[in-house]
Amino acid sequence: MEALARAEKAGHARLWRHFEERSAGFFALGRTMETGKPCAVVTTSGTAVAELLPAVVESFYQARPLVALTADRPGEFRGTGAPQTIDQTGIFGGHAFTGSLEDWDGKGPLHWNVEFEEEFVPGTEDFTAATVGDFTAVKDRLDVASLARWLREGLYRGLVVMVGGLEPDEWEEVFHFCRTLEVPVIAEATSGLREALQMLALPDGDRVLKANPPGKVLRLGDVPSGRFWRDLEELPATSVWSVCRNGLPGLARESGVVRGAVDRVLRALGDMEPAEDALDYFNGASRSAAAIDELLEAYPDSEPGLLRTLSHYVSTGSGLFLGNSMPIREWNLFAQRDRPIQNVRANRGVNGIDGQVSTWLGWSAELSDAWAVVGDLTALYDLAGPFVMGQVVGENRVLVVINNGGGKIFERLPRLQSMSPRAVECMTNPQTADLAGWAQLWGMNHLRIKSVDDFDRFEPGGKMLLLEIIPDEKQTKAFWEKWDQHAPA
């Protein structure tokens, strides 16, 4: 730690301190999202190291260069029961690289476990910048011949492009690729192209495609959050190819995959010809969009209705982080599409709800006007996250918590209807926490929103704001009942 403090003083490093390792790990993950460079989370020994596992696993599936730098007691103490001593070697298993820096490709986490003798004393020499500061991830060797053939054959069966999370460098190439193909597109908010590609979008895409599956699906970027991606497991007649950073297909069934930066892969494919809308999905797109708008207008204080209103305010910010489960799904379905929101992130590696606030704070540490939208259980999972708030840019920062009293996403599962009340309680984890106390703990302003009219009291600026949205339960229930009755166009 002394060496790191000297490095910061010399201008070779930037330090953020945190008392809780799990949040610190996710904060470091957020920094890798923003910079594309390695960020190290430094811990003491024992259970402190074990607390890093969630962030390391998320980093592995996002293919981010997170570095876990863990102090260890001398090897002779292992297995003795000595204080703060566990077996830290290989503790992250296959989720982290443990070799030398020279052999690390930077496409996933690195674990450095450093043993210190009891009498270790830091030297007094000046700190010299480590080579990790200039580290560049190894570029993938691309083989796109099979994908190129697949894209040019059998287009009469219908091709749909599903665009998940992208890096900023990939936006332009993906945008022009989709415009050239002229096929239907489902673009996630994390693609940065959700609004820009709306002329090709299927507004109720998951249900439209489930009702009439295409012959081919091309996935670009991270695994999509929508239901249809999971439905593909049971649709073997639909051929699937993925182009993604981690090289993982995202499906258990047979499919093709190309590992690499999406923009590099698309350029390697060469010029494409328009494939167009072979299955006439576009014919019903405007009707689906109109039906969604009608429902949102009919139930403005429902959860989707309040999120639609919220999205207009968020569009004025510099960046948005979306929490998993309901927030990201509802945003993709119901957020406004008129004003582009490009800078959008989420933890879609493992789709967990832990560490979300910390990842947002890490990713947006140097951004003003940064927003995050998470669920209530997600917020409760990361109560320690705002500890670092005083060390990041706080101007016009807004943390939105959709407080619907528990894990409401599970209430949408048909199987829940046949479960006992106790089992349902265990699944949904209803809660009655007063988030105003959380805001007070960390010095945040706090505003509760229970209706569309309450947004009139929203005043950005000053210190960080905790915006607590409490949807109308009756309107939300009525909205989803009407949604389920509405057949996609």
Secondary structure, 3 states (H helix, E strand, C coil): CHHHHHHHHCCCCCCCCCCCHHHHHHHHHHHHHHHCCCEEEEECCCHHHHCCHHHHHHHHHHCCCEEEEEEECCHHHCCCCCCCCCCCCCCCHHHCECCCHHHCCCCCCEEEEEECCCCCCCCCCCCCCCHHHHCCCCCCCCCCHHHHHHHHCCHHHCEEEEECCCCHHHHHHHHHHHHHHCCCEEECHHHCCCCCCHHHECCCHHHHHHHCCCCEEEEECCCCCCHHHHHHHHCCCCEEEEEECCCCCCCCCCCEEEECCHHHHHHHHCCCCCCCCCCCHHHHHHHHHHHHHHHHHHCCCCHHHHHHHHHHHHCCCCEEEECCCHHHHHHHHHCCCCCCCCCEECCCCCCCCCCHHHHHHHHCCCCCCEEEEEEHHHHHHCCCHHHHHHHCCCCCCEEEEECCCCCHHHHHCHHHHHCCHHHHHHHHCCCCCCHHHHHHHCCCEEEEECCHHHHHHCCCCCCCEEEEECCCHHHHHHHHHHHHHCCCC
